[in-house]
Amino acid sequence: MPRTSEPGRSVSSRLLEVLFAFRPGQSVLSLADLVRRTGLPHATVRRLAMELTDAGALTRRHDGRFTIGLRLWQLGTLAPLTESLRTQAQPFMEDLYAALHQHVQLAVLEGTEAVIIERLSAPQAPELVSQVGGRLPLHCSGVGKVVLAHGGADLIDRVLSGPLRRFTPETTVDPGALRAELADCRRTGNASVRGELTPGADSIATRIVDGDGQVVAALSVVVRAGSVNPRAVLPPVIASGLGISRMLGWRPGTRIRDM
């Protein structure tokens, strides 16, 4: 593997740094943006960006800024976990959306955050803080609490021992209170969040389980506070989660395992 002039750094690691500079909400970057985000020399970033553009991994717009290229997007859709989940979940998410006319989203655990892999959005529903591919905190989002509750004791300890950001006055940041919520979520498979991440937005979430009983994702509906009774939303959300789980091989009686 060719090496750069910096000890311990390969060309491939620098290429990845350039690609990972793109994030949800920051999908169009100039060369100066890439230099600032990667910390690499201007000449190096320009060379790598042009190589990635030639390969179709990046696209250069008419104004000179860069976006993720079609070939890289196509490659991302081949990720087996997310593609299988999205395919199996789509009909159930569409039914939930048709019935409730609210945001419906599917998320998986990655590190210490939840990543949204699919969403159906309603124009009249509350504005959300993240998009498909975006990340949500585990301690104060519906899908985040579900995947955190099933992420194992080590993950729970790591998240709760770290700084817990208070996004709104309703955000629960007391580790003891959060542990009690997570224990209840492990027991029921469901979580409800009232304005903890976004003011005026409530989330009702449930777990998605595969054929081995492993929790692999979380499904949620996000509603404008006061517009829908959360107790009325919970049964269809649970039913949809069970339906997706069945498509993944889960059956009643299967022992639930952590992620």
Residue frames relative to the residue before (quaternion, step in Angstrom):
aa qw qx qy qz dx dy dz
M 1.0000 0.0000 0.0000 0.0000 0.00 0.00 0.00
P 0.4335 -0.6945 0.4964 0.2887 3.63 -0.72 0.97
R 0.2632 -0.7696 0.5669 0.1306 3.53 -1.07 0.77
T 0.4424 -0.6471 0.5446 0.2983 3.52 -1.20 0.56
S 0.6775 -0.4854 0.3538 0.4245 3.55 -1.30 0.03
E 0.6281 0.5162 -0.3483 0.4667 3.60 1.18 -0.35
P 0.4905 -0.6865 0.4429 0.3034 3.63 -0.67 1.04
G 0.8327 0.2281 -0.1751 0.4732 3.53 -1.01 0.88
R 0.6579 0.4902 -0.3066 0.4825 3.59 1.26 0.00
S 0.2171 -0.7787 0.5776 0.1136 3.57 -0.74 1.05
V 0.6466 -0.4942 0.4034 0.4183 3.54 -1.30 0.29
S 0.6518 0.5284 -0.3263 0.4353 3.57 0.93 -0.85
S 0.6376 0.5238 -0.3450 0.4472 3.61 0.99 -0.72
R 0.6576 0.4946 -0.3102 0.4762 3.58 1.06 -0.68
L 0.5999 0.5438 -0.3543 0.4678 3.58 1.06 -0.67
L 0.6659 0.4968 -0.2972 0.4705 3.56 0.97 -0.88
E 0.6093 0.5473 -0.3604 0.4465 3.59 1.01 -0.69
V 0.6434 0.5101 -0.3223 0.4711 3.57 0.99 -0.82
L 0.6779 0.4907 -0.2986 0.4589 3.60 0.89 -0.88
F 0.7044 0.4719 -0.2678 0.4576 3.57 0.95 -0.90
A 0.4858 0.6418 -0.4462 0.3911 3.58 1.26 0.01
F 0.6334 0.5071 -0.3240 0.4866 3.59 1.20 -0.49
R 0.0395 0.7916 -0.6054 0.0726 3.54 -0.91 1.00
P 0.6531 -0.4807 0.3783 0.4464 3.61 -1.21 0.28
G 0.7830 0.2416 -0.2210 0.5288 3.55 -0.84 1.02
Q 0.7440 0.2381 -0.1609 0.6032 3.60 1.30 -0.18
S 0.2490 0.8305 -0.4546 0.2040 3.52 0.92 1.01
V 0.7025 0.3355 -0.2489 0.5762 3.59 1.30 -0.04
L 0.0514 0.8292 -0.5467 0.1041 3.57 -0.40 1.26
S 0.3889 -0.6898 0.5594 0.2450 3.53 -1.12 0.73
L 0.6788 -0.4550 0.3631 0.4477 3.56 -1.29 0.13
A 0.6349 0.5274 -0.3252 0.4615 3.58 1.03 -0.80
D 0.6164 0.5379 -0.3409 0.4632 3.59 1.06 -0.75
L 0.6726 0.5028 -0.2949 0.4558 3.56 0.91 -0.93
V 0.6270 0.5246 -0.3341 0.4691 3.58 1.01 -0.78
R 0.6824 0.4940 -0.2882 0.4552 3.57 0.89 -0.95
R 0.7015 0.4788 -0.2748 0.4506 3.60 0.92 -0.89
T 0.7383 0.4121 -0.2371 0.4784 3.58 0.97 -0.76
G 0.3361 -0.7440 0.5079 0.2748 3.58 1.10 -0.67
L 0.5009 0.6506 -0.4218 0.3845 3.59 1.27 0.24
P 0.6296 -0.5340 0.3923 0.4057 3.61 -1.19 0.42
H 0.6332 -0.5672 0.3790 0.3656 3.54 -1.13 0.73
A 0.6727 0.5017 -0.3074 0.4487 3.59 0.85 -0.93
T 0.6446 0.5217 -0.3207 0.4577 3.58 1.00 -0.80
V 0.6679 0.4975 -0.3037 0.4629 3.57 0.88 -0.93
R 0.6412 0.5216 -0.3339 0.4532 3.59 0.94 -0.84
R 0.6654 0.5031 -0.3072 0.4580 3.59 0.91 -0.90
L 0.6835 0.4816 -0.2926 0.4640 3.59 0.88 -0.93
A 0.6473 0.5246 -0.3233 0.4486 3.58 0.97 -0.83
M 0.6672 0.4866 -0.3092 0.4716 3.58 0.97 -0.78
E 0.6211 0.5244 -0.3444 0.4697 3.60 1.06 -0.69
L 0.6611 0.4949 -0.3017 0.4764 3.58 0.97 -0.85
T 0.6290 0.5242 -0.3308 0.4692 3.59 1.08 -0.70
D 0.6487 0.5166 -0.3143 0.4621 3.57 0.94 -0.86
A 0.6991 0.4607 -0.2654 0.4781 3.59 1.09 -0.72
G 0.5307 -0.6453 0.4059 0.3704 3.60 1.24 -0.18
A 0.4859 0.6641 -0.4391 0.3607 3.60 1.26 0.10
L 0.7527 0.1681 -0.1243 0.6243 3.57 1.23 -0.53
T 0.2228 -0.7329 0.6221 0.1619 3.54 -1.30 0.39
R 0.2468 -0.7635 0.5784 0.1470 3.58 -0.92 0.91
R 0.3421 -0.7642 0.5184 0.1738 3.53 -0.70 1.15
H 0.6979 -0.4794 0.3303 0.4171 3.53 -1.32 0.21
D 0.6866 0.4674 -0.2895 0.4758 3.59 1.15 -0.52
G 0.6162 -0.5913 0.3268 0.4049 3.58 1.31 0.17
R 0.5800 0.5783 -0.3845 0.4258 3.58 1.24 -0.19
F 0.4070 -0.7340 0.5078 0.1941 3.55 -1.26 0.50
T 0.0723 -0.7504 0.6541 0.0615 3.53 -1.30 0.58
I 0.6349 -0.4924 0.4120 0.4297 3.57 -1.28 0.21
G 0.3960 -0.7498 0.4881 0.2065 3.58 -0.87 0.97
L 0.6770 -0.5165 0.3494 0.3909 3.53 -1.25 0.47
R 0.6561 0.5243 -0.3323 0.4292 3.61 0.89 -0.84
L 0.6553 0.4919 -0.3215 0.4745 3.60 1.00 -0.73
W 0.6202 0.5290 -0.3380 0.4703 3.60 1.04 -0.76
Q 0.6501 0.5106 -0.3218 0.4616 3.59 0.92 -0.86
L 0.6354 0.5257 -0.3292 0.4599 3.58 1.02 -0.76
G 0.6508 0.5368 -0.3132 0.4362 3.57 0.98 -0.85
T 0.6408 0.5385 -0.3342 0.4333 3.59 1.04 -0.67
L 0.6175 0.5639 -0.3462 0.4253 3.61 1.24 -0.27
A 0.4062 0.7039 -0.4903 0.3149 3.62 1.22 -0.08
P 0.4431 -0.7645 0.3881 0.2620 3.63 -0.37 1.20
L 0.6698 0.5050 -0.3295 0.4334 3.60 0.85 -0.84
T 0.7314 0.4370 -0.2613 0.4538 3.57 0.68 -1.07
E 0.6513 0.5150 -0.3374 0.4436 3.61 0.93 -0.77
S 0.6550 0.4989 -0.3152 0.4718 3.60 0.91 -0.86
L 0.6536 0.5126 -0.3112 0.4618 3.57 0.91 -0.88
R 0.6724 0.5002 -0.3046 0.4526 3.57 0.81 -0.98
T 0.6627 0.5139 -0.3089 0.4487 3.57 0.92 -0.89
Q 0.7060 0.4579 -0.2653 0.4706 3.56 0.88 -0.96
A 0.7095 0.4845 -0.2633 0.4388 3.57 1.01 -0.80
Q 0.5241 0.7014 -0.3997 0.2714 3.58 1.08 -0.68
P 0.6912 0.4678 -0.3249 0.4447 3.67 0.70 -0.87
F 0.6609 0.5025 -0.3087 0.4642 3.59 0.99 -0.80
M 0.6428 0.5096 -0.3208 0.4734 3.57 1.03 -0.74
E 0.6390 0.5207 -0.3258 0.4631 3.57 1.02 -0.77
D 0.6412 0.5156 -0.3245 0.4667 3.59 1.00 -0.78
L 0.6421 0.5131 -0.3222 0.4697 3.59 0.97 -0.85
Y 0.6562 0.5143 -0.3077 0.4585 3.55 0.93 -0.89
A 0.6664 0.5076 -0.3018 0.4552 3.58 0.94 -0.91
A 0.6928 0.4841 -0.2741 0.4588 3.57 1.04 -0.77
L 0.8122 0.3088 -0.1244 0.4790 3.57 0.90 -0.93
H 0.2121 -0.7979 0.5289 0.1964 3.61 1.17 -0.56
Q 0.5185 0.5791 -0.4359 0.4536 3.54 0.95 1.01
H 0.6623 -0.4686 0.3808 0.4435 3.57 -1.28 0.20
V 0.0446 -0.7593 0.6489 0.0171 3.57 -1.03 0.88
Q 0.0650 0.8324 -0.5455 0.0734 3.60 -0.68 0.99
L 0.2533 -0.7406 0.6129 0.1084 3.49 -1.29 0.68
A 0.0122 0.8220 -0.5665 0.0569 3.59 -0.80 0.99
V 0.2036 -0.7505 0.6176 0.1180 3.53 -1.27 0.56
L 0.5292 -0.6166 0.4840 0.3249 3.54 -1.30 0.37
E 0.0927 0.7554 -0.6469 0.0478 3.54 -1.06 0.86
G 0.8205 -0.0304 -0.0253 0.5703 3.55 -0.41 1.23
T 0.7242 -0.3596 0.3015 0.5053 3.54 -0.65 -1.15
E 0.6432 0.4529 -0.3356 0.5183 3.56 1.12 0.73
A 0.3824 -0.6625 0.5809 0.2782 3.53 -1.34 0.25
V 0.1982 -0.7826 0.5830 0.0909 3.58 -0.92 0.95
I 0.3548 -0.7328 0.5447 0.2013 3.57 -0.80 1.04
I 0.1220 -0.8193 0.5576 0.0532 3.58 -0.67 1.08
E 0.7904 0.0275 -0.0529 0.6096 3.58 1.26 -0.16
R 0.0553 0.7879 -0.6116 0.0459 3.55 -1.12 0.71
L 0.1461 -0.7162 0.6734 0.1105 3.51 -1.21 0.70
S 0.1386 -0.8405 0.5230 0.0300 3.58 -0.55 1.15
A 0.2717 -0.7479 0.5900 0.1372 3.51 -1.12 0.83
P 0.5266 -0.6690 0.4142 0.3218 3.63 -0.81 0.95
Q 0.7368 0.4335 -0.2398 0.4601 3.60 0.96 -0.83
A 0.5317 0.6309 -0.4072 0.3917 3.58 1.28 -0.15
P 0.6605 -0.5323 0.3395 0.4064 3.63 -1.18 0.40
E 0.5475 -0.6022 0.4669 0.3460 3.55 -1.18 0.61
L 0.2561 -0.7903 0.5442 0.1169 3.55 -0.92 0.94
V 0.5523 -0.6559 0.4202 0.2969 3.55 -1.22 0.57
S 0.8008 0.2175 -0.1067 0.5478 3.60 1.16 -0.34
Q 0.3486 -0.7229 0.5666 0.1867 3.52 -1.33 0.45
V 0.7077 -0.3770 0.3330 0.4961 3.57 -1.31 -0.13
G 0.7548 0.2843 -0.2553 0.5331 3.54 -0.76 1.08
G 0.5855 0.5907 -0.3616 0.4213 3.55 1.28 -0.24
R 0.4166 -0.7145 0.5220 0.2085 3.52 -1.33 0.35
L 0.1656 -0.7772 0.6029 0.0712 3.51 -1.12 0.80
P 0.5164 -0.6259 0.4711 0.3459 3.61 -1.07 0.64
L 0.5073 -0.6789 0.4475 0.2854 3.55 -1.08 0.73
H 0.7132 0.5153 -0.2750 0.3876 3.60 0.97 -0.75
C 0.8225 0.2399 -0.1080 0.5042 3.61 1.13 -0.36
S 0.6090 0.4766 -0.3892 0.5005 3.61 1.19 0.46
G 0.6168 -0.5739 0.3809 0.3811 3.58 -1.11 0.60
V 0.7019 0.4380 -0.2717 0.4915 3.57 0.78 -1.01
G 0.6182 0.5625 -0.3428 0.4289 3.57 1.08 -0.71
K 0.6723 0.4909 -0.3055 0.4623 3.58 0.90 -0.87
V 0.6314 0.5325 -0.3418 0.4482 3.58 1.03 -0.72
V 0.7221 0.4224 -0.2720 0.4757 3.60 0.76 -0.95
L 0.6091 0.5330 -0.3616 0.4628 3.60 1.09 -0.58
A 0.6438 0.5406 -0.3252 0.4331 3.58 0.92 -0.88
H 0.7614 0.3337 -0.1738 0.5280 3.57 1.11 -0.69
G 0.4958 0.6932 -0.4018 0.3350 3.58 1.25 0.28
G 0.6061 -0.5675 0.3573 0.4277 3.58 1.25 -0.05
A 0.6563 -0.5542 0.3550 0.3689 3.55 -1.21 0.60
D 0.6356 0.5465 -0.3423 0.4246 3.60 0.97 -0.80
L 0.6684 0.4888 -0.3038 0.4712 3.57 0.92 -0.88
I 0.6396 0.5222 -0.3323 0.4559 3.58 0.91 -0.86
D 0.6595 0.5012 -0.3121 0.4652 3.59 0.89 -0.90
R 0.6658 0.5138 -0.3125 0.4417 3.59 0.93 -0.89
V 0.6834 0.4785 -0.2894 0.4693 3.59 0.93 -0.88
L 0.7329 0.4455 -0.2519 0.4483 3.58 0.79 -0.97
S 0.6544 0.4943 -0.3239 0.4717 3.60 1.18 -0.38
G 0.6296 0.5253 -0.3319 0.4663 3.57 1.26 -0.24
P 0.6877 -0.4388 0.3399 0.4680 3.58 -1.25 -0.10
L 0.1785 -0.7729 0.6038 0.0787 3.57 -0.91 0.97
R 0.2919 -0.7984 0.5027 0.1568 3.56 -0.24 1.28
R 0.2962 -0.7255 0.5953 0.1775 3.54 -1.05 0.85
F 0.2081 -0.8183 0.5277 0.0926 3.59 -0.20 1.29
T 0.7788 0.0453 -0.0019 0.6256 3.58 1.10 -0.73
P 0.6679 -0.4793 0.3557 0.4447 3.62 -1.20 0.13
E 0.6697 0.5091 -0.2982 0.4509 3.60 1.21 -0.43
T 0.4794 0.6922 -0.4366 0.3170 3.60 1.22 -0.20
T 0.3282 -0.7273 0.5713 0.1921 3.55 -0.89 0.99
V 0.0022 0.8188 -0.5727 0.0393 3.58 -0.63 1.12
D 0.5032 0.6298 -0.4346 0.4017 3.58 1.25 0.13
P 0.4408 -0.7286 0.4496 0.2696 3.63 -0.51 1.12
G 0.6446 0.5283 -0.3327 0.4413 3.59 0.96 -0.75
A 0.6616 0.4942 -0.3022 0.4762 3.57 0.95 -0.87
L 0.6530 0.5098 -0.3143 0.4636 3.57 1.02 -0.80
R 0.6235 0.5338 -0.3485 0.4526 3.61 0.98 -0.72
A 0.6438 0.5099 -0.3232 0.4702 3.57 1.01 -0.77
E 0.6411 0.5145 -0.3225 0.4693 3.61 0.99 -0.80
L 0.6787 0.4970 -0.2966 0.4522 3.57 0.91 -0.91
A 0.6179 0.5327 -0.3429 0.4656 3.58 1.06 -0.70
D 0.6508 0.4987 -0.3122 0.4800 3.57 1.00 -0.80
C 0.6389 0.5264 -0.3218 0.4595 3.58 1.04 -0.79
R 0.6329 0.5177 -0.3386 0.4657 3.60 0.98 -0.75
R 0.6634 0.5148 -0.3008 0.4521 3.57 1.04 -0.78
T 0.7903 0.3305 -0.1584 0.4911 3.59 0.87 -0.98
G 0.4061 -0.7068 0.4782 0.3269 3.58 1.12 -0.67
N 0.7138 0.4335 -0.2304 0.4995 3.58 1.29 -0.04
A 0.0764 -0.7762 0.6235 0.0550 3.54 -1.29 0.43
S 0.1314 -0.7648 0.6257 0.0791 3.54 -1.17 0.68
V 0.1007 -0.7813 0.6156 0.0211 3.54 -1.01 0.90
R 0.1378 -0.8024 0.5791 0.0422 3.57 -0.79 1.05
G 0.8525 -0.1907 0.0905 0.4783 3.57 -0.23 1.26
E 0.3841 0.7560 -0.4631 0.2579 3.61 1.15 0.45
L 0.7568 0.3451 -0.1940 0.5201 3.58 1.07 -0.68
T 0.7881 0.0891 -0.0154 0.6089 3.56 0.99 -0.91
P 0.4641 -0.6815 0.4737 0.3096 3.62 -0.71 0.94
G 0.8291 0.2176 -0.1688 0.4865 3.56 -0.92 0.91
A 0.6713 0.4521 -0.3009 0.5044 3.60 1.25 0.18
D 0.1281 -0.7789 0.6122 0.0456 3.56 -0.88 1.02
S 0.1605 -0.7914 0.5863 0.0652 3.56 -1.11 0.73
I 0.1085 -0.7552 0.6450 0.0444 3.53 -1.07 0.89
A 0.0034 0.8425 -0.5329 0.0791 3.58 -0.50 1.20
T 0.0844 -0.7795 0.6188 0.0483 3.54 -1.26 0.51
R 0.5479 -0.6385 0.4396 0.3144 3.56 -1.22 0.47
I 0.2516 -0.7035 0.6436 0.1660 3.51 -1.39 0.47
V 0.1157 -0.8216 0.5582 -0.0053 3.57 -0.72 1.13
D 0.3337 -0.7450 0.5375 0.2115 3.60 -1.00 0.76
G 0.7649 -0.4079 0.2590 0.4259 3.57 -1.31 -0.05
D 0.6665 0.4771 -0.2975 0.4895 3.58 1.24 -0.38
G 0.5600 -0.6158 0.3822 0.4015 3.56 1.29 0.00
Q 0.5064 0.6524 -0.4222 0.3737 3.58 1.26 0.13
V 0.4019 -0.6869 0.5514 0.2504 3.56 -0.95 0.91
V 0.0991 -0.8464 0.5232 0.0033 3.58 -0.49 1.20
A 0.8079 0.0304 0.0173 0.5883 3.60 1.20 -0.36
A 0.2618 -0.7257 0.6038 0.2006 3.52 -1.37 -0.05
L 0.2162 -0.7526 0.6136 0.1011 3.54 -1.14 0.81
S 0.0429 0.8201 -0.5695 0.0338 3.59 -0.90 0.81
V 0.2388 -0.6890 0.6574 0.1899 3.47 -1.43 0.30
V 0.1551 -0.7777 0.6048 0.0724 3.57 -0.91 0.96
V 0.0534 -0.8227 0.5647 -0.0375 3.57 -0.64 1.17
R 0.5443 -0.5738 0.4871 0.3705 3.53 -1.26 0.38
A 0.5380 -0.6496 0.4280 0.3246 3.56 -0.81 1.00
G 0.8157 0.2382 -0.1985 0.4883 3.54 -0.86 1.02
S 0.6019 0.5886 -0.3618 0.4005 3.59 1.20 -0.29
V 0.7865 0.1156 -0.0299 0.6060 3.56 1.14 -0.67
N 0.4470 -0.6576 0.5290 0.2966 3.56 -1.07 0.70
P 0.4371 -0.7203 0.4639 0.2735 3.62 -0.53 1.10
R 0.6200 0.5495 -0.3515 0.4361 3.60 1.05 -0.64
A 0.6499 0.4985 -0.3151 0.4794 3.57 1.16 -0.57
V 0.6563 0.5156 -0.3053 0.4585 3.58 1.16 -0.62
L 0.5986 0.6323 -0.3607 0.3342 3.59 1.00 -0.82
P 0.6733 0.5086 -0.3425 0.4132 3.69 0.72 -0.85
P 0.6940 0.4410 -0.3188 0.4714 3.67 0.79 -0.77
V 0.6043 0.5396 -0.3648 0.4590 3.60 1.10 -0.59
I 0.6497 0.5047 -0.3109 0.4758 3.59 0.93 -0.88
A 0.6578 0.5148 -0.3150 0.4506 3.59 0.89 -0.94
S 0.6563 0.4987 -0.3152 0.4704 3.58 0.98 -0.81
G 0.6414 0.5247 -0.3217 0.4581 3.57 1.01 -0.80
L 0.6511 0.4973 -0.3098 0.4825 3.57 1.00 -0.80
G 0.6388 0.5331 -0.3293 0.4464 3.58 1.01 -0.77
I 0.6506 0.4922 -0.3118 0.4871 3.58 0.97 -0.86
S 0.6365 0.5359 -0.3246 0.4498 3.57 0.98 -0.87
R 0.6365 0.5205 -0.3299 0.4637 3.59 0.97 -0.77
M 0.6368 0.5240 -0.3263 0.4620 3.57 1.02 -0.77
L 0.6912 0.4521 -0.2639 0.4982 3.58 1.19 -0.56
G 0.6753 -0.5308 0.2776 0.4303 3.57 1.28 0.14
W 0.4825 0.6724 -0.4414 0.3467 3.60 1.24 -0.09
R 0.0429 -0.7712 0.6341 0.0353 3.55 -1.19 0.64
P 0.6186 -0.5410 0.3970 0.4087 3.62 -1.11 0.55
G 0.7374 0.3717 -0.2971 0.4794 3.54 -0.96 0.89
T 0.5207 0.6233 -0.4149 0.4102 3.57 1.26 -0.24
R 0.4385 -0.7059 0.4949 0.2541 3.58 -0.82 1.00
I 0.3841 -0.7347 0.5158 0.2162 3.58 -0.79 1.05
R 0.1107 -0.7915 0.6004 0.0281 3.55 -0.92 1.02
D 0.5722 -0.5885 0.4459 0.3571 3.55 -1.21 0.50
M 0.6352 -0.5449 0.3982 0.3755 3.53 -1.31 0.39
